[in-house]
Amino acid sequence: MAATSLKRQATKMKTNGSSKTKTRTEEVYRKAAKLFRESGYVRTTMNDIAQALEIQKGSLYYYVKDKQSLLFVILDRITDTLLDTVKDFPLDNLSSQEKLTRLMHQHVLNVLEYHNEVPLLIYEAKHLRLEMAGI
């Protein structure tokens, strides 16, 4: 499956359903990211995620296709979020040093706010299949 097709699937997974379903889907992403950070992607099972959510393992598949897609969506979402925080960052008329200082400050704020997701970009992205990683 092409990366663009997976991107569309990720977007669909992110936006479908009622507000209650969206809230629950957000919880699935948050809990999975936390478990992936704490135990690692490989060691975390779908059963672990279901237990953390206090649902049956089969119910988890209502929200996500599989563990690989779950990691893809988490990484896709955090990448979009991080890029959005600096995309329209006001840097005009600033010295290079001031630009760098402000961007570094924003980066630290992002790492603190998204402390479960950011490490996944560094340590767990390698577990995506090549077609999911867009390579």
N, C-alpha and C positions, 0 to 999 in steps of 0.2 A: 504494500500500500504506500502510495506517495506521501511525502511529508505534508503537502498542501491538503490532501484528503484527510490526513490525521488531524491537521489544524482545524479543518471544518468540523470533524467529529468532536474535537476538544471544545470548540466553541458551542456546539450543540449540547454537549454534556454540561457546559457551564450555564446555559441559559434556558433550557427547557423546564417546563413544569410550573406548578403553583408556587406562591411565595413560601409555603410550608416546605415543599419539596426543595426549593432553592436553599432554604435555611439548612435543611438536613444535608443537602449535597455539600454545602460549605463546611458543615461539621465533619463530614466524611473526609474532605480534603485536609482540614486542620488536624484531625486525629491521625490520619495516615502520614502526613508530613512529620508530625511529632514522633510517631513510632519509627519512621524511616530514619530520622535524625538520631534517635536514641539507640536503636538496635541495628540500623543499617537496612538497606533495601532488601538484600539477599536473605537476611535472617528474619525479616518481618513477613508474616504470612497473612493471607486474607482473613484467616480465622482470628489472628491477633487483632486486626483492625475491627472486625465484627465484634469481638469481645469488648474492645475499648468503647465501641459505640453502643454496647448492650443490645445488639440485634443478632439475629441468626445469620450465619454466613451466607446463606442463599439470598437473604434480603439485601445484602450488600451489593449484589449484582443488579439490583434495580437502579442503583446510582452510578455504578462503574462497570465497564466491560470486563476488565481484568486488571491484574496488578501492574502490568506494563503500561497500559493506558492510563491508569491512575497516576503513576509517576510522571508520564508525559504531560498530563493535564496540570499537575502541580508545578512542574518546571515551566511549562508554557505560561501559566498564569503569573508566576513570580517574575519571569522575564518581562512580561508585558507591564506588570506593576512597577518594577524597577526602572524600566525605560520611561514609563509615563511620569515618574517623579522628577526626571531630569530633562525630559523632552522640551518643555517650554520654560526651562530654568532661566531667570533673568540674569544674563551675564554680560550684556552690553555695557560698554564704557567702564569695564573693570580691568585691572591689570591681570596679567597671567597668573601671578601669585594669588590674587584675590579670587579669581575664577577657580583655581585649583583648591584653595581653602574651602570655598563654598561647596564645591562638588564633593570633596572629601567629607565635609560635615554632613551633607545629605546622605552620602554612602553609609556613614556610621549610623545615622538615624534609621536608614533602611535595614541595616544588619540587626540593629536592636529590635526593631518592630517585627521583622520577619525572621526571627532567630531560628525557627524550625525549617523554613524554606530555603534560605540562602545557602546553608551548608550543603543542601541537596544538589545545588548547581555545581558545587565543587567536587563532592565525593560520590554522588550517586548517579549523575547523568551518564556515566560510562556504562550503566546497565541497560540503557535504552538500546533496542535493536537498531541497527544502522539506518533502516528505512524510517524509523521514528525520529531519529536524530537529524534527519534531513541530509545525510551523507550519501 
